[in-house]
């Protein structure tokens, strides 16, 4: 099943997550489709890629639908593949744009964080509850954007933060309504094409060498250490139980 709608233009690709009935939660299949698309983007040399979600939000995060049937090894692999996706997006030679809206959770927020340009509609909110069940996914990347002090305040309390706070702490670059999407894309394309293609590629290579490799290894190692701790499934089950996690906000309690 195709879980993405992809529109390809010479100067940008538009990629829409199409699981509105699941609030675009990141199932294993959706993650693999996204990885394949970003591999194709890297090979195509398209200047920009725009990510958005269909329905009520950008993404509710890790899909909890089949957690009860999954082994701890299955869960570890799924989280590793999500980190693989985040690294593909972060290292993409294209200028990546996330257009967020609605209530976003966990790995969905991580996917937004992996993009170069983060735009949100008025009323958008973000929450990253992975540490509530001992999972370190996207933590370093988030801290590099908002600063370690702000990241600690948000993550240790699993706070929901709104678009105004996201603008203040640098997580969101711009607030724009869905009706302004075309203007956002035009600005992104202008930014992405301000350098000749060869120069853009050189800049991308230099920045990746300077920043990405060390961070990528550290982020993956932190995730694997946390997810490999015995009892991951039990911790997730405890988080999903309303009696033991009264602060959970989403009916599916999508996470990470």
N, C-alpha and C positions, 0 to 999 in steps of 0.2 A: 504494500500500500504506500502510495506517495503521500508523505506527511508534510511536504513543502510545496509552496507555489513559487516558481522561479521565473522572473521576467529578465531577459537578457538584452541590454542595450549596449551600444559601443562604449559608452563612458561609465556605466555602472550596471550592476546586477541588483535586482530587488528580490529578497528572499523572505518569504512569509511563512511562519510556523502555522500549520493548519491542523491543530487538534483543539478547536475551541470548546468541544464538549468536555475536555480534560484540562481546560485552562492552559493549553500548550505545555503541559508537563513533559519533561524530558524522558521519554521512554528510551529503551535501548535502541529501537529501530530509528527513532527520530535523531538520536545522537549520531548514529552511523551515517544517516543521510546528510546531516550537516557536515560531518567530517569530509565526506565525499565531495560535497559542493565546494568547500574551502580548498580542497586539493585541486579541484578544477579551476577555481579562481586563481590560485597561485600559478598554474600552468598557462592560463589565458592572458595574463598581464592586464586584466581589466583594472582601470584606475580606482574604482570605488565599489563597495558592496554595502547595501542597506538591509538591515535586519529588522523585522517587525513581527508582531503576533496578531493572529486573527481572533476576534472575539473580545472578551472582557478584560484581557490583560496581555502583556508581552509573554510572560511565562511564570507558572506557579512553581517551577523548580523540578526537583527529582520526582519522577513518577513512582508513587508508592503502591500502585495497583497490585503488583504481583510480589510484593515483599514477603508475604506470608509463605509463598511457595519457593522463594529463593534461598539458596545456601549462603553462608557468609562469604564463600569464595565467589559466588555469583555477584553478590553485592559489591565486593571489592573490585571485581572486573568492571562493573558498571561505573563505579566512581572513577576508576582509572581512565576509562574511555571518555568520561565527561572532562576530566583534566586534559586528556589528549585533544579534545575539541577546543577547549579554552586556549590551549597553546597554539593550535592551528590558527585560530582567530587572531590572537595577540601577535603572532609572527607573520600574518598575511602581508604580502607586498601591496595589497589594495588598502586604501583608506577605508576602514570599517566604521559603519554608522549604526548605532542601536537607536531605534525609535520606540521608547517605552511608554506604556500606558497602563492604567489599572493597578491592581495589587500584585506585586511581584515578590517571589520568594526564592531563597536558597540559590540553587544552581542557575535559575533564571536570572537572578541578580548578578551572579558570577559571569554569565554570558554577556550581559550588558557591560560589565566591568572590563571584559577582554577587548572591547571595541575602542577604537581611537577617539571617536566622537560620540558622546552620549547625550541624547536628546530625550526629553520627557514631556508628555502632555500634562496640563494642569490637573492636579488631583492624584498624580501617580505616587505610589508608596513602594517602599523596599523593606524587606526583612530577610536576615540571613541567620537561620536558627541552627545551623549544622553543629556548632559547638555544644548545643544542648544534648546531643547524643555522641559527643566526643569526636566529631569529624572535622578535619582541617581541610577544607576545599575552598580555594580562592582567597584565603585569608591574607597571604602575602601580597597578592595582586591588589586587593582592596586597600591594604595599608599603604601601598606605594602610591595610590591615588589620593587618599584622604588624609594621610599622615598616621603615624602609629598611635598617637594619643586619641584621635577621633575614632580610629578603627577599634581600639580597645574599649572605648566607652560604648560603642554601638554593639560590638560582638559579645562582650561579656554579659550584657543584659539582654541580648537578643532583641534589641530595640527595633521597632518600626520607625523608619525615618521618612519624612515627606519630601516632596520635590523642592520646597523652599530650603530645607536643611541640605538637601543634596546639591543645590546650587552653591550654597555657602561653603560647603566643605570640598567642593570641586568634583564630586562624583558626577554631577550633571553639568554639562557645558551650556545648555540652552533649553528653555521651556518653549514649546511650540504646540499648538493644537493640531489635531489630525488634518484640518483644512490647510495648514501651513506646510504640510509634508513636502509638496513640490518645491517650495522655496528652500527648505532644509536640504533637499537633495541637490538643488542647483548650487547652493553654497558649498556643499561637500564636493561636488564634481569640480567646481572652480578651484577649490583648495587642492584636490587630488591631481589636477592637471596643470597646476601653476609651474611645475617643472617639466622639462622634457622627459619622456619615458626612461631614457637611459640614466639621467640624473636622479630620477625618482628611485630607480632600482639601486643605484649606488648608495643613496641616502638610507634606503631600507636595509641594505646589507650592513652598512656601518652601524646603524642603531641596533640591529639585532645582535651583532657581534659585541657591542658595548654593553647591552642590557639583557638580552633575552636568555642566552644560554645558561648563565649562572642562576638566574631567577627560575627558569624552567626546571632545572634539576632540583633546586631547593623546594619549589612548590610541589613537584611530584613526590619527592622524598617525604615531605611533611604529610601529604595525603596518605601515602602508603603506610607510614608509621601509625597514623591515627586509625585508619580503616582496618589494619591488620591486628589491632588489639583484640583479643578474644572478647566475644560478647557484643559485637556490633549489632547483630540482629535483635538481641535482647534490648539494647539501648534504644534502637529505633522503635521497637514495640512500646517501650516505656514512654518515649516521646509522643507516640501517636495516641496513647491512652489519655483521654481527657482528664481522668482523675489524677494522673501523675504529671500532666503538662497543662496546667490551667491557662497558661499564657498563649497557647496555640491559637491562631487566628483564622486559619483557612479550613474549610470543611474536609478537605483531603489531607491536610497537614503536609503538603509537599515540602521538601526540605533541601538541605545541604547548601 
